[in-house]
Amino acid sequence: MNNKIIVPKSKRGEDGYKVTSVRMPQELAEKLDKFTAQTDLSRNEVIVTLLTQALEIAEIEDK
């Protein structure tokens, strides 16, 4: 009987995702964490979901 769990190594970026960092106000980060805590999702999953939907409805305003 094999009692090992084998986890394959993947190189960064090979999952189709790009890693990026975002600076945000502390207040917004706290609001995001409170929102995320009400879901069964990770902070990353919530950010990707919200950003995907926001980009669908966002418009660029001409000055």
Predicted model as a PDB file, atoms N, CA, C, CB and O in Angstrom, pLDDT in the B-factor column:
MODEL        1                                                                  
ATOM      1  N   MET A   1       0.850  -1.185   0.000  1.00 61.00           N  
ATOM      2  CA  MET A   1       0.000   0.000   0.000  1.00 61.00           C  
ATOM      3  C   MET A   1       0.889   1.239   0.000  1.00 61.00           C  
ATOM      4  CB  MET A   1      -0.963   0.003   1.227  1.00 61.00           C  
ATOM      5  O   MET A   1       1.830   1.337   0.788  1.00 61.00           O  
ATOM      6  N   ASN A   2       0.585   2.184  -0.888  1.00 70.00           N  
ATOM      7  CA  ASN A   2       1.361   3.410  -1.010  1.00 70.00           C  
ATOM      8  C   ASN A   2       0.711   4.502  -0.168  1.00 70.00           C  
ATOM      9  CB  ASN A   2       1.474   3.851  -2.493  1.00 70.00           C  
ATOM     10  O   ASN A   2      -0.424   4.895  -0.441  1.00 70.00           O  
ATOM     11  N   ASN A   3       1.404   4.993   0.840  1.00 81.00           N  
ATOM     12  CA  ASN A   3       0.861   6.027   1.718  1.00 81.00           C  
ATOM     13  C   ASN A   3       1.349   7.416   1.351  1.00 81.00           C  
ATOM     14  CB  ASN A   3       1.220   5.731   3.148  1.00 81.00           C  
ATOM     15  O   ASN A   3       1.207   8.350   2.140  1.00 81.00           O  
ATOM     16  N   LYS A   4       1.916   7.564   0.176  1.00 80.00           N  
ATOM     17  CA  LYS A   4       2.415   8.856  -0.248  1.00 80.00           C  
ATOM     18  C   LYS A   4       1.361   9.618  -1.038  1.00 80.00           C  
ATOM     19  CB  LYS A   4       3.675   8.688  -1.077  1.00 80.00           C  
ATOM     20  O   LYS A   4       0.564   9.039  -1.777  1.00 80.00           O  
ATOM     21  N   ILE A   5       1.382  10.896  -0.863  1.00 69.00           N  
ATOM     22  CA  ILE A   5       0.585  11.776  -1.705  1.00 69.00           C  
ATOM     23  C   ILE A   5       1.572  12.486  -2.613  1.00 69.00           C  
ATOM     24  CB  ILE A   5      -0.285  12.798  -0.857  1.00 69.00           C  
ATOM     25  O   ILE A   5       2.471  13.177  -2.136  1.00 69.00           O  
ATOM     26  N   ILE A   6       1.411  12.321  -3.904  1.00 72.00           N  
ATOM     27  CA  ILE A   6       2.330  12.905  -4.870  1.00 72.00           C  
ATOM     28  C   ILE A   6       1.725  14.197  -5.406  1.00 72.00           C  
ATOM     29  CB  ILE A   6       2.634  11.911  -6.026  1.00 72.00           C  
ATOM     30  O   ILE A   6       0.619  14.199  -5.946  1.00 72.00           O  
ATOM     31  N   VAL A   7       2.453  15.279  -5.251  1.00 69.00           N  
ATOM     32  CA  VAL A   7       2.012  16.581  -5.745  1.00 69.00           C  
ATOM     33  C   VAL A   7       2.992  17.018  -6.826  1.00 69.00           C  
ATOM     34  CB  VAL A   7       1.925  17.644  -4.586  1.00 69.00           C  
ATOM     35  O   VAL A   7       4.168  17.249  -6.543  1.00 69.00           O  
ATOM     36  N   PRO A   8       2.516  17.132  -8.058  1.00 71.00           N  
ATOM     37  CA  PRO A   8       3.434  17.536  -9.127  1.00 71.00           C  
ATOM     38  C   PRO A   8       3.841  18.996  -8.980  1.00 71.00           C  
ATOM     39  CB  PRO A   8       2.791  17.307 -10.500  1.00 71.00           C  
ATOM     40  O   PRO A   8       3.029  19.844  -8.608  1.00 71.00           O  
ATOM     41  N   LYS A   9       5.097  19.277  -9.273  1.00 68.00           N  
ATOM     42  CA  LYS A   9       5.570  20.648  -9.259  1.00 68.00           C  
ATOM     43  C   LYS A   9       5.162  21.309 -10.563  1.00 68.00           C  
ATOM     44  CB  LYS A   9       7.107  20.714  -9.055  1.00 68.00           C  
ATOM     45  O   LYS A   9       5.289  20.714 -11.633  1.00 68.00           O  
ATOM     46  N   SER A  10       4.683  22.510 -10.478  1.00 63.00           N  
ATOM     47  CA  SER A  10       4.432  23.262 -11.696  1.00 63.00           C  
ATOM     48  C   SER A  10       5.208  24.560 -11.594  1.00 63.00           C  
ATOM     49  CB  SER A  10       2.905  23.524 -11.913  1.00 63.00           C  
ATOM     50  O   SER A  10       5.360  25.134 -10.516  1.00 63.00           O  
ATOM     51  N   LYS A  11       5.680  24.997 -12.708  1.00 67.00           N  
ATOM     52  CA  LYS A  11       6.422  26.244 -12.734  1.00 67.00           C  
ATOM     53  C   LYS A  11       5.444  27.402 -12.698  1.00 67.00           C  
ATOM     54  CB  LYS A  11       7.329  26.326 -13.979  1.00 67.00           C  
ATOM     55  O   LYS A  11       4.339  27.321 -13.236  1.00 67.00           O  
ATOM     56  N   ARG A  12       5.862  28.467 -12.064  1.00 64.00           N  
ATOM     57  CA  ARG A  12       5.033  29.657 -11.933  1.00 64.00           C  
ATOM     58  C   ARG A  12       4.565  30.118 -13.310  1.00 64.00           C  
ATOM     59  CB  ARG A  12       5.806  30.785 -11.216  1.00 64.00           C  
ATOM     60  O   ARG A  12       5.357  30.204 -14.249  1.00 64.00           O  
ATOM     61  N   GLY A  13       3.277  30.412 -13.419  1.00 64.00           N  
ATOM     62  CA  GLY A  13       2.732  30.910 -14.668  1.00 64.00           C  
ATOM     63  C   GLY A  13       2.215  29.829 -15.601  1.00 64.00           C  
ATOM     64  O   GLY A  13       1.594  30.151 -16.615  1.00 64.00           O  
ATOM     65  N   GLU A  14       2.447  28.570 -15.297  1.00 71.00           N  
ATOM     66  CA  GLU A  14       2.007  27.505 -16.187  1.00 71.00           C  
ATOM     67  C   GLU A  14       0.539  27.144 -16.013  1.00 71.00           C  
ATOM     68  CB  GLU A  14       2.845  26.290 -15.967  1.00 71.00           C  
ATOM     69  O   GLU A  14       0.027  26.285 -16.730  1.00 71.00           O  
ATOM     70  N   ASP A  15      -0.146  27.786 -15.073  1.00 78.00           N  
ATOM     71  CA  ASP A  15      -1.554  27.484 -14.855  1.00 78.00           C  
ATOM     72  C   ASP A  15      -2.465  28.445 -15.613  1.00 78.00           C  
ATOM     73  CB  ASP A  15      -1.872  27.531 -13.371  1.00 78.00           C  
ATOM     74  O   ASP A  15      -3.684  28.395 -15.456  1.00 78.00           O  
ATOM     75  N   GLY A  16      -1.886  29.314 -16.430  1.00 84.00           N  
ATOM     76  CA  GLY A  16      -2.678  30.250 -17.208  1.00 84.00           C  
ATOM     77  C   GLY A  16      -2.978  31.542 -16.460  1.00 84.00           C  
ATOM     78  O   GLY A  16      -3.690  32.403 -16.975  1.00 84.00           O  
ATOM     79  N   TYR A  17      -2.451  31.683 -15.267  1.00 86.00           N  
ATOM     80  CA  TYR A  17      -2.682  32.884 -14.475  1.00 86.00           C  
ATOM     81  C   TYR A  17      -1.410  33.715 -14.426  1.00 86.00           C  
ATOM     82  CB  TYR A  17      -3.153  32.524 -13.050  1.00 86.00           C  
ATOM     83  O   TYR A  17      -0.305  33.175 -14.474  1.00 86.00           O  
ATOM     84  N   LYS A  18      -1.568  35.005 -14.333  1.00 88.00           N  
ATOM     85  CA  LYS A  18      -0.435  35.908 -14.172  1.00 88.00           C  
ATOM     86  C   LYS A  18      -0.496  36.488 -12.770  1.00 88.00           C  
ATOM     87  CB  LYS A  18      -0.443  37.039 -15.252  1.00 88.00           C  
ATOM     88  O   LYS A  18      -1.536  36.975 -12.328  1.00 88.00           O  
ATOM     89  N   VAL A  19       0.620  36.427 -12.087  1.00 88.00           N  
ATOM     90  CA  VAL A  19       0.695  36.951 -10.730  1.00 88.00           C  
ATOM     91  C   VAL A  19       0.939  38.452 -10.799  1.00 88.00           C  
ATOM     92  CB  VAL A  19       1.812  36.241  -9.913  1.00 88.00           C  
ATOM     93  O   VAL A  19       1.815  38.920 -11.526  1.00 88.00           O  
ATOM     94  N   THR A  20       0.153  39.196 -10.033  1.00 93.00           N  
ATOM     95  CA  THR A  20       0.312  40.636  -9.964  1.00 93.00           C  
ATOM     96  C   THR A  20       0.031  41.101  -8.542  1.00 93.00           C  
ATOM     97  CB  THR A  20      -0.620  41.346 -10.974  1.00 93.00           C  
ATOM     98  O   THR A  20      -0.703  40.444  -7.803  1.00 93.00           O  
ATOM     99  N   SER A  21       0.601  42.208  -8.170  1.00 95.00           N  
ATOM    100  CA  SER A  21       0.304  42.737  -6.840  1.00 95.00           C  
ATOM    101  C   SER A  21      -0.457  44.049  -7.002  1.00 95.00           C  
ATOM    102  CB  SER A  21       1.613  42.945  -6.004  1.00 95.00           C  
ATOM    103  O   SER A  21      -0.301  44.762  -7.994  1.00 95.00           O  
ATOM    104  N   VAL A  22      -1.267  44.341  -6.023  1.00 95.00           N  
ATOM    105  CA  VAL A  22      -2.090  45.541  -6.062  1.00 95.00           C  
ATOM    106  C   VAL A  22      -1.973  46.252  -4.729  1.00 95.00           C  
ATOM    107  CB  VAL A  22      -3.570  45.201  -6.383  1.00 95.00           C  
ATOM    108  O   VAL A  22      -2.108  45.644  -3.667  1.00 95.00           O  
ATOM    109  N   ARG A  23      -1.723  47.538  -4.801  1.00 97.00           N  
ATOM    110  CA  ARG A  23      -1.733  48.354  -3.580  1.00 97.00           C  
ATOM    111  C   ARG A  23      -3.130  48.935  -3.443  1.00 97.00           C  
ATOM    112  CB  ARG A  23      -0.636  49.496  -3.622  1.00 97.00           C  
ATOM    113  O   ARG A  23      -3.691  49.464  -4.403  1.00 97.00           O  
ATOM    114  N   MET A  24      -3.685  48.835  -2.250  1.00 97.00           N  
ATOM    115  CA  MET A  24      -5.014  49.405  -2.016  1.00 97.00           C  
ATOM    116  C   MET A  24      -5.053  49.986  -0.618  1.00 97.00           C  
ATOM    117  CB  MET A  24      -6.132  48.339  -2.201  1.00 97.00           C  
ATOM    118  O   MET A  24      -4.281  49.586   0.253  1.00 97.00           O  
ATOM    119  N   PRO A  25      -5.952  50.929  -0.406  1.00 98.00           N  
ATOM    120  CA  PRO A  25      -6.087  51.508   0.924  1.00 98.00           C  
ATOM    121  C   PRO A  25      -6.454  50.427   1.950  1.00 98.00           C  
ATOM    122  CB  PRO A  25      -7.150  52.625   0.916  1.00 98.00           C  
ATOM    123  O   PRO A  25      -7.168  49.475   1.636  1.00 98.00           O  
ATOM    124  N   GLN A  26      -5.960  50.590   3.161  1.00 98.00           N  
ATOM    125  CA  GLN A  26      -6.226  49.638   4.242  1.00 98.00           C  
ATOM    126  C   GLN A  26      -7.723  49.407   4.414  1.00 98.00           C  
ATOM    127  CB  GLN A  26      -5.617  50.140   5.559  1.00 98.00           C  
ATOM    128  O   GLN A  26      -8.162  48.277   4.625  1.00 98.00           O  
ATOM    129  N   GLU A  27      -8.498  50.471   4.322  1.00 98.00           N  
ATOM    130  CA  GLU A  27      -9.947  50.383   4.493  1.00 98.00           C  
ATOM    131  C   GLU A  27     -10.582  49.476   3.433  1.00 98.00           C  
ATOM    132  CB  GLU A  27     -10.572  51.781   4.430  1.00 98.00           C  
ATOM    133  O   GLU A  27     -11.484  48.696   3.738  1.00 98.00           O  
ATOM    134  N   LEU A  28     -10.109  49.583   2.198  1.00 98.00           N  
ATOM    135  CA  LEU A  28     -10.637  48.742   1.120  1.00 98.00           C  
ATOM    136  C   LEU A  28     -10.239  47.286   1.334  1.00 98.00           C  
ATOM    137  CB  LEU A  28     -10.133  49.235  -0.250  1.00 98.00           C  
ATOM    138  O   LEU A  28     -11.044  46.385   1.101  1.00 98.00           O  
ATOM    139  N   ALA A  29      -9.009  47.050   1.774  1.00 97.00           N  
ATOM    140  CA  ALA A  29      -8.547  45.685   2.046  1.00 97.00           C  
ATOM    141  C   ALA A  29      -9.385  45.045   3.145  1.00 97.00           C  
ATOM    142  CB  ALA A  29      -7.059  45.686   2.445  1.00 97.00           C  
ATOM    143  O   ALA A  29      -9.730  43.867   3.058  1.00 97.00           O  
ATOM    144  N   GLU A  30      -9.709  45.806   4.165  1.00 98.00           N  
ATOM    145  CA  GLU A  30     -10.548  45.285   5.255  1.00 98.00           C  
ATOM    146  C   GLU A  30     -11.953  44.974   4.762  1.00 98.00           C  
ATOM    147  CB  GLU A  30     -10.612  46.290   6.414  1.00 98.00           C  
ATOM    148  O   GLU A  30     -12.542  43.962   5.142  1.00 98.00           O  
ATOM    149  N   LYS A  31     -12.484  45.843   3.919  1.00 97.00           N  
ATOM    150  CA  LYS A  31     -13.821  45.616   3.348  1.00 97.00           C  
ATOM    151  C   LYS A  31     -13.816  44.356   2.479  1.00 97.00           C  
ATOM    152  CB  LYS A  31     -14.279  46.846   2.512  1.00 97.00           C  
ATOM    153  O   LYS A  31     -14.753  43.559   2.524  1.00 97.00           O  
ATOM    154  N   LEU A  32     -12.758  44.185   1.691  1.00 96.00           N  
ATOM    155  CA  LEU A  32     -12.616  42.986   0.857  1.00 96.00           C  
ATOM    156  C   LEU A  32     -12.541  41.731   1.716  1.00 96.00           C  
ATOM    157  CB  LEU A  32     -11.366  43.091  -0.031  1.00 96.00           C  
ATOM    158  O   LEU A  32     -13.177  40.725   1.403  1.00 96.00           O  
ATOM    159  N   ASP A  33     -11.771  41.784   2.792  1.00 97.00           N  
ATOM    160  CA  ASP A  33     -11.647  40.620   3.677  1.00 97.00           C  
ATOM    161  C   ASP A  33     -12.970  40.272   4.347  1.00 97.00           C  
ATOM    162  CB  ASP A  33     -10.586  40.877   4.740  1.00 97.00           C  
ATOM    163  O   ASP A  33     -13.295  39.094   4.493  1.00 97.00           O  
ATOM    164  N   LYS A  34     -13.737  41.277   4.754  1.00 97.00           N  
ATOM    165  CA  LYS A  34     -15.055  41.021   5.354  1.00 97.00           C  
ATOM    166  C   LYS A  34     -15.995  40.388   4.336  1.00 97.00           C  
ATOM    167  CB  LYS A  34     -15.668  42.329   5.900  1.00 97.00           C  
ATOM    168  O   LYS A  34     -16.735  39.458   4.656  1.00 97.00           O  
ATOM    169  N   PHE A  35     -15.960  40.897   3.111  1.00 95.00           N  
ATOM    170  CA  PHE A  35     -16.797  40.344   2.046  1.00 95.00           C  
ATOM    171  C   PHE A  35     -16.401  38.901   1.768  1.00 95.00           C  
ATOM    172  CB  PHE A  35     -16.680  41.191   0.761  1.00 95.00           C  
ATOM    173  O   PHE A  35     -17.258  38.022   1.679  1.00 95.00           O  
ATOM    174  N   THR A  36     -15.102  38.661   1.631  1.00 94.00           N  
ATOM    175  CA  THR A  36     -14.586  37.326   1.330  1.00 94.00           C  
ATOM    176  C   THR A  36     -14.939  36.331   2.425  1.00 94.00           C  
ATOM    177  CB  THR A  36     -13.075  37.372   1.140  1.00 94.00           C  
ATOM    178  O   THR A  36     -15.221  35.167   2.138  1.00 94.00           O  
ATOM    179  N   ALA A  37     -14.926  36.777   3.676  1.00 95.00           N  
ATOM    180  CA  ALA A  37     -15.231  35.890   4.804  1.00 95.00           C  
ATOM    181  C   ALA A  37     -16.665  35.357   4.733  1.00 95.00           C  
ATOM    182  CB  ALA A  37     -15.015  36.630   6.129  1.00 95.00           C  
ATOM    183  O   ALA A  37     -16.971  34.333   5.345  1.00 95.00           O  
ATOM    184  N   GLN A  38     -17.533  36.027   4.007  1.00 96.00           N  
ATOM    185  CA  GLN A  38     -18.926  35.593   3.883  1.00 96.00           C  
ATOM    186  C   GLN A  38     -19.114  34.569   2.761  1.00 96.00           C  
ATOM    187  CB  GLN A  38     -19.827  36.797   3.635  1.00 96.00           C  
ATOM    188  O   GLN A  38     -20.222  34.082   2.535  1.00 96.00           O  
ATOM    189  N   THR A  39     -18.032  34.251   2.067  1.00 94.00           N  
ATOM    190  CA  THR A  39     -18.110  33.295   0.962  1.00 94.00           C  
ATOM    191  C   THR A  39     -17.279  32.060   1.285  1.00 94.00           C  
ATOM    192  CB  THR A  39     -17.629  33.939  -0.358  1.00 94.00           C  
ATOM    193  O   THR A  39     -16.583  32.017   2.299  1.00 94.00           O  
ATOM    194  N   ASP A  40     -17.355  31.077   0.432  1.00 91.00           N  
ATOM    195  CA  ASP A  40     -16.480  29.904   0.533  1.00 91.00           C  
ATOM    196  C   ASP A  40     -15.332  30.024  -0.461  1.00 91.00           C  
ATOM    197  CB  ASP A  40     -17.275  28.598   0.283  1.00 91.00           C  
ATOM    198  O   ASP A  40     -14.748  29.021  -0.871  1.00 91.00           O  
ATOM    199  N   LEU A  41     -15.016  31.251  -0.843  1.00 92.00           N  
ATOM    200  CA  LEU A  41     -13.997  31.495  -1.852  1.00 92.00           C  
ATOM    201  C   LEU A  41     -12.751  32.102  -1.221  1.00 92.00           C  
ATOM    202  CB  LEU A  41     -14.538  32.411  -2.950  1.00 92.00           C  
ATOM    203  O   LEU A  41     -12.799  32.646  -0.117  1.00 92.00           O  
ATOM    204  N   SER A  42     -11.644  32.004  -1.933  1.00 92.00           N  
ATOM    205  CA  SER A  42     -10.415  32.659  -1.491  1.00 92.00           C  
ATOM    206  C   SER A  42     -10.489  34.141  -1.865  1.00 92.00           C  
ATOM    207  CB  SER A  42      -9.152  31.981  -2.129  1.00 92.00           C  
ATOM    208  O   SER A  42     -11.319  34.547  -2.678  1.00 92.00           O  
ATOM    209  N   ARG A  43      -9.617  34.931  -1.263  1.00 94.00           N  
ATOM    210  CA  ARG A  43      -9.551  36.347  -1.619  1.00 94.00           C  
ATOM    211  C   ARG A  43      -9.266  36.485  -3.115  1.00 94.00           C  
ATOM    212  CB  ARG A  43      -8.462  37.077  -0.782  1.00 94.00           C  
ATOM    213  O   ARG A  43      -9.861  37.332  -3.782  1.00 94.00           O  
ATOM    214  N   ASN A  44      -8.366  35.665  -3.643  1.00 93.00           N  
ATOM    215  CA  ASN A  44      -8.045  35.710  -5.065  1.00 93.00           C  
ATOM    216  C   ASN A  44      -9.279  35.428  -5.925  1.00 93.00           C  
ATOM    217  CB  ASN A  44      -6.939  34.703  -5.387  1.00 93.00           C  
ATOM    218  O   ASN A  44      -9.529  36.132  -6.903  1.00 93.00           O  
ATOM    219  N   GLU A  45     -10.043  34.410  -5.565  1.00 92.00           N  
ATOM    220  CA  GLU A  45     -11.244  34.071  -6.344  1.00 92.00           C  
ATOM    221  C   GLU A  45     -12.259  35.212  -6.326  1.00 92.00           C  
ATOM    222  CB  GLU A  45     -11.891  32.789  -5.797  1.00 92.00           C  
ATOM    223  O   GLU A  45     -12.897  35.496  -7.339  1.00 92.00           O  
ATOM    224  N   VAL A  46     -12.406  35.858  -5.184  1.00 93.00           N  
ATOM    225  CA  VAL A  46     -13.338  36.988  -5.081  1.00 93.00           C  
ATOM    226  C   VAL A  46     -12.851  38.146  -5.945  1.00 93.00           C  
ATOM    227  CB  VAL A  46     -13.493  37.444  -3.606  1.00 93.00           C  
ATOM    228  O   VAL A  46     -13.635  38.746  -6.680  1.00 93.00           O  
ATOM    229  N   ILE A  47     -11.563  38.464  -5.860  1.00 94.00           N  
ATOM    230  CA  ILE A  47     -11.015  39.571  -6.653  1.00 94.00           C  
ATOM    231  C   ILE A  47     -11.185  39.299  -8.143  1.00 94.00           C  
ATOM    232  CB  ILE A  47      -9.524  39.792  -6.322  1.00 94.00           C  
ATOM    233  O   ILE A  47     -11.610  40.188  -8.882  1.00 94.00           O  
ATOM    234  N   VAL A  48     -10.863  38.092  -8.600  1.00 92.00           N  
ATOM    235  CA  VAL A  48     -10.988  37.759 -10.020  1.00 92.00           C  
ATOM    236  C   VAL A  48     -12.456  37.846 -10.458  1.00 92.00           C  
ATOM    237  CB  VAL A  48     -10.423  36.340 -10.300  1.00 92.00           C  
ATOM    238  O   VAL A  48     -12.748  38.365 -11.535  1.00 92.00           O  
ATOM    239  N   THR A  49     -13.372  37.346  -9.638  1.00 94.00           N  
ATOM    240  CA  THR A  49     -14.797  37.394  -9.969  1.00 94.00           C  
ATOM    241  C   THR A  49     -15.290  38.835 -10.065  1.00 94.00           C  
ATOM    242  CB  THR A  49     -15.615  36.628  -8.922  1.00 94.00           C  
ATOM    243  O   THR A  49     -15.956  39.204 -11.033  1.00 94.00           O  
ATOM    244  N   LEU A  50     -14.965  39.646  -9.064  1.00 94.00           N  
ATOM    245  CA  LEU A  50     -15.421  41.037  -9.068  1.00 94.00           C  
ATOM    246  C   LEU A  50     -14.798  41.832 -10.206  1.00 94.00           C  
ATOM    247  CB  LEU A  50     -15.097  41.701  -7.739  1.00 94.00           C  
ATOM    248  O   LEU A  50     -15.481  42.615 -10.866  1.00 94.00           O  
ATOM    249  N   LEU A  51     -13.505  41.633 -10.439  1.00 93.00           N  
ATOM    250  CA  LEU A  51     -12.823  42.366 -11.498  1.00 93.00           C  
ATOM    251  C   LEU A  51     -13.345  41.966 -12.872  1.00 93.00           C  
ATOM    252  CB  LEU A  51     -11.319  42.130 -11.420  1.00 93.00           C  
ATOM    253  O   LEU A  51     -13.507  42.817 -13.746  1.00 93.00           O  
ATOM    254  N   THR A  52     -13.606  40.689 -13.065  1.00 93.00           N  
ATOM    255  CA  THR A  52     -14.153  40.211 -14.340  1.00 93.00           C  
ATOM    256  C   THR A  52     -15.500  40.873 -14.623  1.00 93.00           C  
ATOM    257  CB  THR A  52     -14.307  38.672 -14.327  1.00 93.00           C  
ATOM    258  O   THR A  52     -15.749  41.336 -15.736  1.00 93.00           O  
ATOM    259  N   GLN A  53     -16.367  40.916 -13.609  1.00 92.00           N  
ATOM    260  CA  GLN A  53     -17.690  41.518 -13.796  1.00 92.00           C  
ATOM    261  C   GLN A  53     -17.596  43.034 -13.951  1.00 92.00           C  
ATOM    262  CB  GLN A  53     -18.603  41.169 -12.618  1.00 92.00           C  
ATOM    263  O   GLN A  53     -18.340  43.622 -14.736  1.00 92.00           O  
ATOM    264  N   ALA A  54     -16.688  43.669 -13.209  1.00 92.00           N  
ATOM    265  CA  ALA A  54     -16.536  45.120 -13.312  1.00 92.00           C  
ATOM    266  C   ALA A  54     -16.059  45.520 -14.705  1.00 92.00           C  
ATOM    267  CB  ALA A  54     -15.554  45.634 -12.248  1.00 92.00           C  
ATOM    268  O   ALA A  54     -16.519  46.522 -15.252  1.00 92.00           O  
ATOM    269  N   LEU A  55     -15.144  44.747 -15.282  1.00 91.00           N  
ATOM    270  CA  LEU A  55     -14.650  45.068 -16.616  1.00 91.00           C  
ATOM    271  C   LEU A  55     -15.725  44.898 -17.681  1.00 91.00           C  
ATOM    272  CB  LEU A  55     -13.458  44.200 -16.950  1.00 91.00           C  
ATOM    273  O   LEU A  55     -15.655  45.526 -18.738  1.00 91.00           O  
ATOM    274  N   GLU A  56     -16.715  44.057 -17.412  1.00 90.00           N  
ATOM    275  CA  GLU A  56     -17.824  43.871 -18.357  1.00 90.00           C  
ATOM    276  C   GLU A  56     -18.705  45.114 -18.432  1.00 90.00           C  
ATOM    277  CB  GLU A  56     -18.669  42.657 -17.954  1.00 90.00           C  
ATOM    278  O   GLU A  56     -19.280  45.395 -19.484  1.00 90.00           O  
ATOM    279  N   ILE A  57     -18.820  45.861 -17.339  1.00 92.00           N  
ATOM    280  CA  ILE A  57     -19.731  47.009 -17.303  1.00 92.00           C  
ATOM    281  C   ILE A  57     -19.015  48.354 -17.246  1.00 92.00           C  
ATOM    282  CB  ILE A  57     -20.646  46.890 -16.121  1.00 92.00           C  
ATOM    283  O   ILE A  57     -19.663  49.398 -17.313  1.00 92.00           O  
ATOM    284  N   ALA A  58     -17.702  48.346 -17.125  1.00 90.00           N  
ATOM    285  CA  ALA A  58     -16.947  49.596 -17.022  1.00 90.00           C  
ATOM    286  C   ALA A  58     -16.871  50.307 -18.374  1.00 90.00           C  
ATOM    287  CB  ALA A  58     -15.532  49.322 -16.490  1.00 90.00           C  
ATOM    288  O   ALA A  58     -16.791  49.677 -19.429  1.00 90.00           O  
ATOM    289  N   GLU A  59     -16.899  51.620 -18.307  1.00 91.00           N  
ATOM    290  CA  GLU A  59     -16.746  52.443 -19.505  1.00 91.00           C  
ATOM    291  C   GLU A  59     -15.652  53.473 -19.254  1.00 91.00           C  
ATOM    292  CB  GLU A  59     -18.090  53.141 -19.889  1.00 91.00           C  
ATOM    293  O   GLU A  59     -15.442  53.906 -18.121  1.00 91.00           O  
ATOM    294  N   ILE A  60     -14.969  53.856 -20.300  1.00 92.00           N  
ATOM    295  CA  ILE A  60     -13.949  54.895 -20.203  1.00 92.00           C  
ATOM    296  C   ILE A  60     -14.596  56.209 -20.604  1.00 92.00           C  
ATOM    297  CB  ILE A  60     -12.702  54.572 -21.104  1.00 92.00           C  
ATOM    298  O   ILE A  60     -15.178  56.329 -21.682  1.00 92.00           O  
ATOM    299  N   GLU A  61     -14.487  57.185 -19.727  1.00 92.00           N  
ATOM    300  CA  GLU A  61     -15.108  58.474 -19.965  1.00 92.00           C  
ATOM    301  C   GLU A  61     -14.158  59.386 -20.743  1.00 92.00           C  
ATOM    302  CB  GLU A  61     -15.516  59.126 -18.636  1.00 92.00           C  
ATOM    303  O   GLU A  61     -13.018  59.603 -20.333  1.00 92.00           O  
ATOM    304  N   ASP A  62     -14.633  59.908 -21.854  1.00 92.00           N  
ATOM    305  CA  ASP A  62     -13.859  60.876 -22.617  1.00 92.00           C  
ATOM    306  C   ASP A  62     -13.961  62.235 -21.935  1.00 92.00           C  
ATOM    307  CB  ASP A  62     -14.352  60.954 -24.089  1.00 92.00           C  
ATOM    308  O   ASP A  62     -15.035  62.650 -21.499  1.00 92.00           O  
ATOM    309  N   LYS A  63     -12.840  62.908 -21.853  1.00 86.00           N  
ATOM    310  CA  LYS A  63     -12.850  64.241 -21.215  1.00 86.00           C  
ATOM    311  C   LYS A  63     -13.043  65.314 -22.235  1.00 86.00           C  
ATOM    312  CB  LYS A  63     -11.560  64.497 -20.445  1.00 86.00           C  
ATOM    313  O   LYS A  63     -13.079  66.495 -21.890  1.00 86.00           O  
TER     314      LYS A  63                                                      
ENDMDL                                                                          
END                                                                             
